[in-house]
Amino acid sequence: MKARYWPCLSVNLAMRDRQDPSSLIDSPPETEVSMNVRYVVELQSTERVELEQVLRGGNPRARKVKRAQILLASDKGFTDASVAETLSVGTSTVYRTKRRYVEGGLERALHDKQRPGARRKLSGKEEALLVALACSNPPEGQACWTMELLAGEVVRFTEHESLSADTVRRRLKENKLKPWQKRMWCIPKVDAEYVARMEDVLELYAEDAPETDPVVCFDETPVQLIGETRTPIPARPGQTKRVDYEYRRNGVANLFVFVNAHRPWREVKVTEQRTRYDFARCMRDLVDVHYPHARRIRVVLDNCCRAGYSKEVRAGYVMGIAATAMLVRA
């Protein structure tokens, strides 16, 4: 690719419909008006073939075709004014296309740089609210949530004056939610108290927690233990491992899981059952074993882990949403 530019004085190109392109390089014009830069396009044979293929293609984007036509005409020596008049574009468009070719090559001249998308209208908290609403029961008299209903509810709970249904649709698609389908249990009705509790937890996640004050999420889940009734046939070349569909039930175990909300740490503890004593042992291990040097540990728990709590703390679970508790070292 030969790309050159010549610092020269601007001239009235409207008076020169066509000229020898070499004259733009070998001798600067005599008319003195103001200093500028004139970009000269000299395409290589491969680039010329590529541009001609763009023009002969099926249905390329019109903007790309225009730019290809500008470069081909400029390569033949046509002036900016004549190119602009022939292609029904402005002289500034011709100038920018030539400048992009000289400075960045053919790819830069034909295609725009990727532009950043518009700023997301909903914050992280507001998206969490939208998800909670979509998973809750619809208003009385409605069979299911619609995009318009969800948009109105989000506006009611936030400071937005309006919210488009398309914004709601995109956010739900990102979270793989389809409110019109009924294949899940619904959480309680979302109201102001629910939102307040949810925001407390989200604000805790958003904090920059130091190592002395970790934020740990705690949860539990039952696991069914199964065994094979027949020995599986191992894999071999051309054949995958084969397992019989029958299995033997070997009881149920419980898994307690710790996850640090801000750092890559997690711990799983297996117990035979889930009692308040098991819960208390987990909290003791959290303080004495996993975080012995922590000044304060903030634990995020859901409604299923309330067995080890006092009545005062259990009262915070009436909404069925995660709550926090603090373990302060004495």
C-alpha positions as CSV (number, residue, x, y, z in Angstrom):
1,M,0.0,0.0,0.0
2,K,1.4,3.4,-1.0
3,A,-0.2,6.1,1.1
4,R,1.1,9.7,1.0
5,Y,0.0,13.1,2.1
6,W,1.3,16.5,1.0
7,P,1.1,19.6,3.3
8,C,-0.1,22.3,0.9
9,L,-2.3,25.3,0.5
10,S,-6.0,24.8,-0.1
11,V,-7.3,25.6,-3.6
12,N,-10.7,25.9,-5.2
13,L,-11.1,22.3,-6.5
14,A,-14.5,23.2,-8.1
15,M,-12.6,24.8,-10.9
16,R,-10.5,21.7,-11.5
17,D,-12.9,18.8,-12.5
18,R,-10.0,16.4,-13.2
19,Q,-6.3,16.6,-13.0
20,D,-3.2,14.4,-13.0
21,P,-2.8,12.9,-9.5
22,S,0.9,13.3,-9.7
23,S,0.6,17.0,-9.8
24,L,-0.9,16.9,-6.3
25,I,2.4,15.5,-5.0
26,D,5.2,16.9,-7.2
27,S,4.2,20.5,-7.0
28,P,2.1,22.3,-4.4
29,P,-0.6,24.6,-5.7
30,E,0.0,28.3,-5.9
31,T,-3.2,29.6,-4.5
32,E,-2.7,30.6,-0.8
33,V,-5.7,30.5,1.4
34,S,-5.0,28.4,4.5
35,M,-2.7,25.4,5.4
36,N,-4.2,21.9,5.3
37,V,-3.2,18.4,4.5
38,R,-4.1,16.8,1.1
39,Y,-4.4,13.0,1.2
40,V,-3.5,11.1,-2.0
41,V,-4.8,7.6,-2.6
42,E,-2.7,5.1,-4.6
43,L,-4.2,1.7,-4.3
44,Q,-2.3,-1.5,-4.8
45,S,-3.6,-3.9,-7.4
46,T,-4.9,-6.4,-4.7
47,E,-6.7,-3.5,-2.9
48,R,-8.2,-2.4,-6.2
49,V,-9.5,-5.9,-6.9
50,E,-11.0,-6.1,-3.4
51,L,-12.8,-2.8,-3.8
52,E,-14.2,-3.8,-7.2
53,Q,-15.5,-7.1,-5.7
54,V,-17.3,-5.0,-3.0
55,L,-19.1,-3.1,-5.8
56,R,-20.0,-6.3,-7.6
57,G,-21.1,-8.1,-4.5
58,G,-24.7,-9.0,-3.5
59,N,-26.1,-6.6,-1.0
60,P,-23.2,-4.9,0.9
61,R,-23.9,-2.0,3.2
62,A,-24.4,1.2,1.2
63,R,-21.9,3.1,3.3
64,K,-19.2,0.5,2.5
65,V,-20.0,0.7,-1.2
66,K,-19.8,4.5,-1.2
67,R,-16.4,4.4,0.4
68,A,-15.1,1.9,-2.1
69,Q,-16.3,4.1,-4.9
70,I,-14.6,7.1,-3.4
71,L,-11.3,5.3,-3.1
72,L,-11.5,3.9,-6.6
73,A,-12.3,7.3,-8.1
74,S,-9.6,9.0,-6.0
75,D,-7.1,6.3,-7.2
76,K,-7.9,7.3,-10.8
77,G,-7.0,10.9,-10.1
78,F,-10.5,12.5,-9.8
79,T,-10.6,15.6,-7.6
80,D,-12.5,15.6,-4.3
81,A,-15.2,17.9,-5.8
82,S,-15.8,15.8,-8.8
83,V,-16.0,12.6,-6.7
84,A,-18.4,14.3,-4.3
85,E,-20.6,15.5,-7.1
86,T,-20.7,12.2,-9.0
87,L,-21.5,10.1,-5.9
88,S,-23.8,12.7,-4.3
89,V,-21.8,13.0,-1.1
90,G,-20.1,15.9,0.6
91,T,-16.5,16.8,0.0
92,S,-15.9,16.3,3.7
93,T,-17.0,12.6,3.3
94,V,-14.5,12.2,0.5
95,Y,-11.8,13.9,2.6
96,R,-12.4,11.7,5.6
97,T,-12.5,8.5,3.6
98,K,-9.1,9.3,2.0
99,R,-7.6,10.3,5.3
100,R,-8.7,7.0,6.9
101,Y,-7.1,5.1,4.1
102,V,-3.8,7.0,4.3
103,E,-3.7,6.8,8.1
104,G,-5.1,3.3,8.7
105,G,-5.2,1.3,5.5
106,L,-8.1,-0.2,3.5
107,E,-9.8,-1.9,6.5
108,R,-10.0,1.4,8.4
109,A,-11.3,3.3,5.4
110,L,-14.1,0.9,4.7
111,H,-15.3,0.2,8.2
112,D,-16.1,2.4,11.2
113,K,-14.6,1.7,14.5
114,Q,-16.8,-0.1,17.0
115,R,-18.6,2.4,19.1
116,P,-19.4,1.9,22.8
117,G,-23.0,1.1,23.4
118,A,-25.3,3.4,25.3
119,R,-25.0,3.4,29.1
120,R,-27.2,0.8,30.8
121,K,-30.3,2.5,32.2
122,L,-30.7,0.1,35.1
123,S,-28.1,-0.3,37.9
124,G,-27.2,-3.6,39.4
125,K,-29.7,-3.1,42.3
126,E,-32.4,-2.1,39.9
127,E,-31.8,-5.2,37.7
128,A,-31.9,-7.4,40.8
129,L,-35.3,-5.8,41.6
130,L,-36.5,-6.5,38.1
131,V,-35.5,-10.1,38.4
132,A,-37.2,-10.4,41.8
133,L,-40.4,-8.9,40.3
134,A,-40.3,-11.2,37.3
135,C,-40.1,-14.3,39.7
136,S,-42.9,-13.1,41.9
137,N,-46.7,-13.4,41.5
138,P,-48.2,-11.0,39.0
139,P,-50.6,-8.3,40.2
140,E,-54.2,-9.3,41.0
141,G,-56.2,-9.7,37.9
142,Q,-53.2,-10.5,35.7
143,A,-52.5,-14.0,34.4
144,C,-48.7,-13.3,34.1
145,W,-46.2,-10.5,34.0
146,T,-45.9,-8.5,30.8
147,M,-42.9,-6.3,29.8
148,E,-45.1,-3.2,30.3
149,L,-46.3,-4.3,33.8
150,L,-42.7,-5.0,34.9
151,A,-41.5,-1.6,33.5
152,G,-44.3,0.1,35.5
153,E,-43.4,-1.7,38.7
154,V,-39.7,-0.9,38.4
155,V,-40.6,2.8,37.9
156,R,-42.7,2.7,41.0
157,F,-39.9,1.3,43.2
158,T,-37.1,3.4,41.7
159,E,-36.4,7.0,40.7
160,H,-36.8,6.5,37.0
161,E,-39.5,8.5,35.3
162,S,-40.0,6.0,32.6
163,L,-38.7,2.6,31.4
164,S,-39.2,1.0,28.0
165,A,-40.5,-2.5,27.6
166,D,-37.6,-3.3,25.4
167,T,-35.1,-2.5,28.2
168,V,-37.0,-4.9,30.4
169,R,-37.0,-7.6,27.7
170,R,-33.2,-7.3,27.2
171,R,-32.5,-7.5,31.0
172,L,-34.8,-10.6,31.4
173,K,-33.1,-12.3,28.4
174,E,-29.7,-11.8,30.0
175,N,-30.9,-13.5,33.1
176,K,-32.7,-16.3,31.1
177,L,-36.1,-15.3,32.5
178,K,-39.5,-15.8,30.8
179,P,-42.2,-14.6,33.2
180,W,-45.0,-16.0,30.9
181,Q,-43.7,-19.6,31.6
182,K,-44.6,-21.4,34.8
183,R,-42.0,-23.9,35.7
184,M,-40.7,-22.6,39.0
185,W,-41.8,-21.7,42.5
186,C,-42.6,-18.0,43.0
187,I,-41.1,-16.0,45.8
188,P,-43.4,-13.8,48.0
189,K,-44.9,-10.6,46.7
190,V,-42.3,-7.8,46.2
191,D,-43.1,-4.7,48.2
192,A,-41.1,-1.9,49.8
193,E,-39.9,-4.0,52.8
194,Y,-38.7,-6.7,50.4
195,V,-36.8,-4.2,48.3
196,A,-35.2,-2.7,51.4
197,R,-33.9,-6.0,52.6
198,M,-32.7,-6.9,49.2
199,E,-30.8,-3.6,48.9
200,D,-29.1,-4.2,52.2
201,V,-27.6,-7.4,50.9
202,L,-26.7,-5.9,47.5
203,E,-24.9,-2.9,49.2
204,L,-23.0,-5.4,51.3
205,Y,-21.8,-7.2,48.2
206,A,-20.8,-3.9,46.6
207,E,-18.6,-2.9,49.6
208,D,-14.8,-3.2,49.3
209,A,-14.5,-5.5,52.3
210,P,-11.0,-5.7,53.9
211,E,-9.5,-9.0,54.9
212,T,-10.2,-8.3,58.5
213,D,-13.9,-7.9,57.8
214,P,-14.8,-10.6,55.3
215,V,-18.3,-11.2,53.9
216,V,-19.1,-14.9,53.7
217,C,-22.2,-16.4,52.1
218,F,-23.5,-19.5,53.9
219,D,-25.9,-22.0,52.5
220,E,-26.9,-25.7,52.7
221,T,-28.3,-28.3,50.5
222,P,-29.3,-32.0,50.8
223,V,-27.6,-34.5,48.6
224,Q,-28.9,-38.0,47.7
225,L,-26.2,-40.7,47.9
226,I,-26.4,-43.3,45.2
227,G,-24.4,-46.4,44.2
228,E,-24.1,-48.6,41.2
229,T,-26.0,-51.9,41.1
230,R,-23.8,-53.2,38.2
231,T,-20.2,-52.5,37.4
232,P,-19.9,-49.9,34.7
233,I,-18.2,-50.9,31.4
234,P,-15.1,-48.7,31.0
235,A,-14.5,-46.6,27.9
236,R,-12.4,-47.8,25.0
237,P,-11.4,-46.4,21.6
238,G,-14.6,-45.8,19.7
239,Q,-16.9,-46.4,22.7
240,T,-17.9,-44.3,25.6
241,K,-18.2,-45.4,29.2
242,R,-21.5,-47.3,29.7
243,V,-23.4,-47.2,33.0
244,D,-26.6,-49.1,33.9
245,Y,-29.6,-46.9,34.5
246,E,-30.4,-48.7,37.8
247,Y,-28.9,-47.4,41.0
248,R,-28.9,-48.1,44.7
249,R,-30.0,-45.4,47.2
250,N,-27.4,-45.1,50.0
251,G,-29.2,-42.4,52.1
252,V,-29.0,-38.6,52.2
253,A,-26.2,-36.3,53.3
254,N,-26.1,-32.6,54.0
255,L,-23.7,-30.1,52.5
256,F,-22.8,-26.8,54.2
257,V,-21.1,-24.3,51.9
258,F,-19.1,-21.2,52.7
259,V,-18.3,-18.7,49.9
260,N,-16.3,-15.5,50.3
261,A,-18.2,-12.8,48.4
262,H,-15.1,-10.8,47.5
263,R,-12.3,-13.3,47.3
264,P,-11.7,-16.7,45.6
265,W,-12.4,-18.9,48.6
266,R,-15.0,-21.5,49.4
267,E,-15.4,-24.4,51.8
268,V,-17.8,-27.4,51.8
269,K,-18.6,-29.3,55.0
270,V,-20.5,-32.7,54.8
271,T,-22.8,-33.7,57.7
272,E,-25.2,-36.5,58.2
273,Q,-28.1,-34.0,58.9
274,R,-28.8,-30.4,59.4
275,T,-29.5,-29.3,62.9
276,R,-28.9,-26.2,64.9
277,Y,-25.9,-27.9,66.5
278,D,-24.4,-28.5,63.0
279,F,-25.0,-24.9,62.2
280,A,-23.3,-23.8,65.4
281,R,-20.3,-25.9,64.6
282,C,-20.0,-24.4,61.2
283,M,-20.1,-20.9,62.6
284,R,-17.4,-21.9,65.1
285,D,-15.2,-23.3,62.4
286,L,-15.7,-20.1,60.4
287,V,-14.4,-18.0,63.2
288,D,-11.7,-20.3,64.7
289,V,-10.4,-22.2,61.7
290,H,-11.1,-20.4,58.5
291,Y,-10.8,-16.7,59.7
292,P,-8.9,-16.8,63.0
293,H,-7.5,-13.3,62.5
294,A,-10.7,-11.6,61.3
295,R,-12.0,-8.7,63.5
296,R,-15.6,-9.1,62.2
297,I,-17.2,-11.6,59.9
298,R,-20.5,-10.7,58.1
299,V,-22.4,-13.8,57.2
300,V,-25.1,-13.8,54.5
301,L,-27.8,-16.4,55.1
302,D,-31.1,-17.4,53.4
303,N,-34.3,-18.5,55.0
304,C,-33.2,-22.2,55.1
305,C,-30.4,-21.5,57.6
306,R,-32.3,-20.0,60.4
307,A,-32.1,-23.0,62.7
308,G,-29.2,-21.6,64.7
309,Y,-30.7,-18.2,65.2
310,S,-32.4,-16.6,68.1
311,K,-36.0,-15.4,67.9
312,E,-34.9,-11.8,67.4
313,V,-32.8,-12.7,64.3
314,R,-35.4,-15.2,63.0
315,A,-37.9,-12.4,62.8
316,G,-35.8,-10.9,60.0
317,Y,-36.7,-13.8,57.7
318,V,-40.4,-13.2,57.3
319,M,-39.8,-11.9,53.8
320,G,-38.0,-15.0,52.7
321,I,-34.9,-13.1,51.5
322,A,-31.3,-13.4,52.5
323,A,-30.3,-11.5,55.6
324,T,-26.9,-10.8,57.3
325,A,-25.5,-11.5,60.7
326,M,-22.3,-10.3,62.2
327,L,-19.9,-12.5,64.2
328,V,-17.7,-10.2,66.2
329,R,-14.6,-11.6,67.9
330,A,-14.7,-11.1,71.7
